[in-house]
């Protein structure tokens, strides 16, 4: 993962930026959209939840500004994915590190080329575990409202278990279990439901495949009768479309939920709706 070149400056500026900072003591910050969604489901109206990664921005590329670091330092907590996704995590100032929580604790991880895959949230079962970790943290932060958070958690678990069942039933009935995606974000989803992920790029969405790797992907598309090459809205589709052109198959989007577009948020899209849309597209591509 990338190393921050900015956080040294942020830490230096933090005492200055903090002057006059608005009160964020009832605010929980989240590093990117999936954690924001899962946190909101549990905290309800007891905390304000602010998502750090801007709309339409890849979390792999995001780096906090000095003003954001100052705001987080004045907040109740910062929730991170961990597993190397937030490359700036290790350079946070000490006062912020003490109120930083990684929501992926105790989740069994996968690796690609000996690098831990951070995309755990794309398994609904893992998302439930993340919400459980969020609930445990809220018991520490606000025990007086714990029963409220627990009720919200139980409601969310029911909804996410229903989503998990839909994935199992649908994917069990598919004849083709190969999924070609633009970057290796769907490993946990594929591992959970018996799909095989074939990826154009690695764990970083801006990784570029070699000519030999492209040839291998094209061969797999032909061998496994792939009908669709999936790409992401936040990543250039150029290579995916090139593969599709060479193999005579179509392209479509599959959302790794690293960040939703503003029009999606305005339309009320969320974790559950996006995952169901992903499932419908997988069903159509692999039937």
TORMI-763597 format. One record per residue (C-alpha): x, y negated, z negated; residue in three letters; residue number from 1. Coordinates in Angstrom, 2 decimals, always signed. Layout:
! residues N
X  Y  Z  balum  dokol
X  Y  Z  ALA  NUM
...
***
This chain:
! residues 287
X  Y  Z  balum  dokol
+0.00  +0.00  +0.00  UNK  1
+0.98  -3.61  +0.53  UNK  2
+2.90  -5.60  -2.04  UNK  3
+1.67  -9.03  -3.05  UNK  4
+3.82  -12.02  -2.09  UNK  5
+1.42  -14.47  -3.70  UNK  6
+0.81  -13.32  -7.26  UNK  7
+4.07  -14.77  -8.60  UNK  8
+2.81  -18.16  -7.46  UNK  9
-0.61  -17.44  -8.94  UNK  10
+0.79  -16.60  -12.34  UNK  11
+2.93  -19.73  -12.25  UNK  12
-0.07  -21.89  -11.36  UNK  13
-2.51  -20.20  -13.72  UNK  14
-2.08  -22.51  -16.74  UNK  15
-2.64  -25.53  -14.49  UNK  16
-5.58  -24.13  -12.57  UNK  17
-7.29  -23.02  -15.77  UNK  18
-7.70  -26.64  -16.93  UNK  19
-11.30  -27.70  -16.43  UNK  20
-12.32  -24.22  -15.30  UNK  21
-16.05  -23.51  -15.67  UNK  22
-17.14  -21.04  -18.35  UNK  23
-17.06  -17.48  -16.99  UNK  24
-17.34  -15.77  -20.37  UNK  25
-20.57  -14.04  -19.33  UNK  26
-19.21  -13.02  -15.92  UNK  27
-17.89  -9.68  -14.75  UNK  28
-15.71  -9.79  -11.63  UNK  29
-15.51  -6.86  -9.23  UNK  30
-12.78  -6.42  -6.66  UNK  31
-14.97  -5.46  -3.68  UNK  32
-18.49  -4.59  -2.61  UNK  33
-19.08  -0.96  -3.76  UNK  34
-17.99  -1.76  -7.31  UNK  35
-20.14  -4.90  -7.21  UNK  36
-23.19  -2.86  -6.16  UNK  37
-22.65  -0.14  -8.78  UNK  38
-22.00  -2.68  -11.52  UNK  39
-25.09  -4.73  -10.70  UNK  40
-27.25  -1.62  -10.99  UNK  41
-26.10  -1.08  -14.58  UNK  42
-25.74  -4.61  -15.98  UNK  43
-29.00  -5.96  -14.57  UNK  44
-29.45  -9.51  -15.81  UNK  45
-27.21  -9.27  -18.87  UNK  46
-24.07  -10.45  -17.02  UNK  47
-23.39  -12.41  -13.88  UNK  48
-21.47  -10.22  -11.46  UNK  49
-19.14  -11.87  -8.94  UNK  50
-17.58  -10.02  -6.03  UNK  51
-14.04  -11.15  -5.21  UNK  52
-13.51  -9.92  -1.64  UNK  53
-15.18  -12.43  +0.71  UNK  54
-17.96  -11.33  +3.05  UNK  55
-16.55  -9.86  +6.26  UNK  56
-13.06  -9.31  +4.78  UNK  57
-11.26  -5.99  +4.44  UNK  58
-10.41  -5.28  +0.75  UNK  59
-7.11  -3.82  +1.92  UNK  60
-6.22  -7.34  +3.13  UNK  61
-7.69  -9.38  +0.28  UNK  62
-5.47  -11.21  -2.20  UNK  63
-6.88  -13.46  -4.95  UNK  64
-6.33  -17.20  -4.93  UNK  65
-4.94  -19.05  -7.94  UNK  66
-8.38  -20.45  -8.76  UNK  67
-9.86  -16.94  -8.69  UNK  68
-7.19  -15.62  -11.04  UNK  69
-8.00  -18.49  -13.40  UNK  70
-11.71  -17.72  -13.22  UNK  71
-11.12  -14.04  -13.87  UNK  72
-8.92  -14.85  -16.86  UNK  73
-11.87  -16.72  -18.39  UNK  74
-14.33  -13.88  -17.66  UNK  75
-15.66  -10.98  -19.69  UNK  76
-14.01  -8.33  -17.53  UNK  77
-12.56  -7.40  -14.15  UNK  78
-13.59  -4.06  -12.61  UNK  79
-11.20  -2.50  -10.09  UNK  80
-11.21  +0.59  -7.91  UNK  81
-7.54  +1.34  -8.60  UNK  82
-5.78  +4.18  -6.75  UNK  83
-3.66  +1.64  -4.90  UNK  84
-6.52  -0.20  -3.20  UNK  85
-5.93  -3.51  -5.01  UNK  86
-2.27  -4.01  -4.17  UNK  87
-2.20  -7.09  -6.42  UNK  88
-3.32  -5.26  -9.57  UNK  89
+0.13  -4.77  -11.11  UNK  90
+0.94  -8.48  -10.87  UNK  91
-2.02  -9.83  -12.80  UNK  92
-1.17  -12.00  -15.81  UNK  93
-1.16  -10.17  -19.15  UNK  94
-4.29  -11.83  -20.53  UNK  95
-6.27  -10.66  -17.49  UNK  96
-4.74  -7.19  -17.45  UNK  97
-6.09  -6.64  -20.97  UNK  98
-9.67  -7.11  -19.73  UNK  99
-9.22  -5.15  -16.49  UNK  100
-10.94  -1.77  -16.13  UNK  101
-10.47  +0.85  -13.41  UNK  102
-13.83  +2.47  -12.62  UNK  103
-12.39  +5.57  -10.94  UNK  104
-10.94  +7.09  -14.12  UNK  105
-11.15  +10.92  -14.26  UNK  106
-12.28  +11.27  -10.64  UNK  107
-10.46  +14.08  -8.84  UNK  108
-8.57  +12.43  -5.99  UNK  109
-7.51  +13.51  -2.52  UNK  110
-4.28  +12.63  -0.72  UNK  111
-3.27  +12.03  +2.88  UNK  112
+0.43  +12.29  +3.74  UNK  113
+1.18  +12.34  -0.02  UNK  114
-0.65  +9.03  -0.54  UNK  115
-3.70  +8.94  -2.82  UNK  116
-6.90  +8.23  -0.93  UNK  117
-8.70  +5.36  -2.73  UNK  118
-12.04  +5.68  -0.89  UNK  119
-13.73  +7.68  -3.66  UNK  120
-17.01  +5.71  -3.57  UNK  121
-18.14  +7.32  -0.31  UNK  122
-19.12  +10.44  -2.23  UNK  123
-22.41  +9.77  -4.07  UNK  124
-21.24  +12.11  -6.82  UNK  125
-18.13  +10.00  -7.30  UNK  126
-20.28  +6.87  -7.30  UNK  127
-22.25  +8.38  -10.20  UNK  128
-18.99  +8.97  -12.07  UNK  129
-17.97  +5.37  -11.41  UNK  130
-21.27  +4.18  -12.86  UNK  131
-20.67  +6.40  -15.88  UNK  132
-17.30  +4.72  -16.38  UNK  133
-18.94  +1.30  -16.00  UNK  134
-21.53  +2.29  -18.61  UNK  135
-18.79  +3.37  -21.03  UNK  136
-17.03  +0.05  -20.56  UNK  137
-20.24  -1.89  -21.16  UNK  138
-20.69  -0.03  -24.45  UNK  139
-17.32  -1.46  -25.43  UNK  140
-18.11  -4.96  -24.12  UNK  141
-21.73  -5.33  -25.25  UNK  142
-22.88  -2.55  -27.57  UNK  143
-25.99  -4.52  -28.61  UNK  144
-27.50  -4.02  -25.13  UNK  145
-26.24  -0.48  -24.61  UNK  146
-29.72  +1.11  -24.47  UNK  147
-30.65  -1.31  -21.67  UNK  148
-27.54  -0.35  -19.70  UNK  149
-28.17  +3.33  -20.34  UNK  150
-31.73  +3.08  -19.00  UNK  151
-30.42  +1.37  -15.84  UNK  152
-27.74  +4.03  -15.48  UNK  153
-30.26  +6.88  -15.79  UNK  154
-32.48  +5.30  -13.13  UNK  155
-29.49  +4.89  -10.81  UNK  156
-28.37  +8.49  -11.36  UNK  157
-31.82  +9.73  -10.29  UNK  158
-31.57  +7.68  -7.08  UNK  159
-28.01  +8.78  -6.34  UNK  160
-28.79  +12.45  -7.01  UNK  161
-31.60  +12.16  -4.47  UNK  162
-29.13  +10.72  -1.96  UNK  163
-26.70  +13.56  -2.67  UNK  164
-29.45  +16.10  -2.03  UNK  165
-30.29  +14.43  +1.29  UNK  166
-26.66  +14.64  +2.39  UNK  167
-26.41  +18.31  +1.41  UNK  168
-29.61  +19.35  +3.16  UNK  169
-28.92  +17.36  +6.32  UNK  170
-25.27  +18.28  +6.76  UNK  171
-25.85  +21.96  +5.95  UNK  172
-28.12  +22.02  +9.01  UNK  173
-25.63  +20.51  +11.45  UNK  174
-24.04  +22.67  +14.13  UNK  175
-20.91  +20.51  +14.52  UNK  176
-18.98  +19.67  +11.35  UNK  177
-16.26  +17.44  +12.88  UNK  178
-16.31  +13.68  +12.34  UNK  179
-14.00  +11.31  +14.28  UNK  180
-13.56  +7.99  +12.48  UNK  181
-11.46  +4.89  +13.05  UNK  182
-9.59  +5.11  +9.75  UNK  183
-9.30  +7.78  +7.09  UNK  184
-11.95  +6.40  +4.74  UNK  185
-14.38  +9.32  +4.76  UNK  186
-12.29  +12.07  +3.19  UNK  187
-14.33  +12.32  -0.01  UNK  188
-17.64  +12.35  +1.85  UNK  189
-16.37  +15.04  +4.23  UNK  190
-14.85  +17.09  +1.41  UNK  191
-18.10  +16.97  -0.57  UNK  192
-20.37  +18.13  +2.24  UNK  193
-18.22  +20.43  +4.36  UNK  194
-17.28  +18.08  +7.18  UNK  195
-13.82  +17.76  +8.74  UNK  196
-12.49  +14.21  +9.12  UNK  197
-10.44  +13.42  +12.22  UNK  198
-9.03  +9.90  +11.87  UNK  199
-7.55  +7.49  +14.37  UNK  200
-5.76  +5.42  +11.74  UNK  201
-4.55  +6.45  +8.29  UNK  202
-5.58  +5.13  +4.89  UNK  203
-4.79  +1.55  +5.90  UNK  204
-7.23  +0.36  +8.59  UNK  205
-4.49  -1.53  +10.41  UNK  206
-2.25  +1.54  +10.79  UNK  207
-1.51  +2.20  +14.47  UNK  208
-1.46  +5.79  +15.79  UNK  209
+1.48  +6.90  +17.89  UNK  210
+1.02  +8.06  +21.48  UNK  211
+1.47  +11.65  +20.31  UNK  212
-1.19  +11.21  +17.65  UNK  213
-3.60  +9.72  +20.19  UNK  214
-3.05  +12.69  +22.48  UNK  215
-3.81  +15.05  +19.60  UNK  216
-7.04  +13.21  +18.79  UNK  217
-8.16  +13.32  +22.42  UNK  218
-7.45  +17.05  +22.48  UNK  219
-9.53  +17.55  +19.31  UNK  220
-12.42  +15.53  +20.74  UNK  221
-12.48  +17.84  +23.76  UNK  222
-11.92  +21.05  +21.79  UNK  223
-14.63  +20.43  +19.19  UNK  224
-17.20  +18.97  +21.59  UNK  225
-17.27  +15.65  +19.78  UNK  226
-20.05  +13.35  +21.03  UNK  227
-19.27  +10.15  +19.12  UNK  228
-16.20  +8.18  +18.06  UNK  229
-17.05  +6.10  +15.00  UNK  230
-15.48  +2.73  +14.25  UNK  231
-16.03  +0.05  +11.59  UNK  232
-17.42  -3.47  +11.83  UNK  233
-14.47  -4.99  +9.93  UNK  234
-11.78  -3.28  +12.03  UNK  235
-10.96  -3.70  +15.72  UNK  236
-12.70  -0.95  +17.76  UNK  237
-10.21  -1.16  +20.62  UNK  238
-8.42  +2.16  +20.05  UNK  239
-11.62  +4.03  +19.22  UNK  240
-13.22  +2.77  +22.43  UNK  241
-10.14  +3.74  +24.41  UNK  242
-10.41  +7.31  +23.12  UNK  243
-14.13  +7.33  +23.93  UNK  244
-13.47  +6.11  +27.46  UNK  245
-10.84  +8.79  +28.06  UNK  246
-13.03  +11.59  +26.75  UNK  247
-16.38  +10.41  +28.11  UNK  248
-18.11  +10.16  +24.73  UNK  249
-19.96  +7.28  +23.08  UNK  250
-19.00  +5.03  +20.19  UNK  251
-20.99  +3.94  +17.16  UNK  252
-20.35  +2.28  +13.81  UNK  253
-19.99  +4.18  +10.54  UNK  254
-19.84  +1.97  +7.47  UNK  255
-17.15  +2.70  +4.82  UNK  256
-18.82  +0.00  +2.71  UNK  257
-15.56  -1.82  +2.08  UNK  258
-17.50  -5.02  +2.67  UNK  259
-20.92  -5.84  +4.05  UNK  260
-21.59  -8.60  +6.55  UNK  261
-23.68  -11.58  +5.39  UNK  262
-26.62  -10.61  +7.58  UNK  263
-26.63  -7.16  +5.96  UNK  264
-26.69  -8.68  +2.49  UNK  265
-29.44  -11.11  +3.54  UNK  266
-31.47  -8.15  +4.80  UNK  267
-31.22  -6.45  +1.41  UNK  268
-28.76  -3.75  +2.42  UNK  269
-27.02  -1.94  -0.45  UNK  270
-25.13  +1.25  -1.26  UNK  271
-28.16  +3.51  -0.86  UNK  272
-29.45  +2.00  +2.39  UNK  273
-26.01  +1.93  +4.00  UNK  274
-25.29  +5.54  +3.05  UNK  275
-28.63  +6.68  +4.44  UNK  276
-27.88  +4.84  +7.66  UNK  277
-24.49  +6.58  +7.77  UNK  278
-26.20  +9.93  +7.25  UNK  279
-28.63  +9.30  +10.11  UNK  280
-25.73  +8.49  +12.42  UNK  281
-23.77  +11.58  +11.35  UNK  282
-26.87  +13.72  +11.95  UNK  283
-27.28  +12.31  +15.46  UNK  284
-23.59  +12.74  +16.31  UNK  285
-23.20  +16.28  +14.94  UNK  286
-26.54  +17.90  +15.74  UNK  287
***
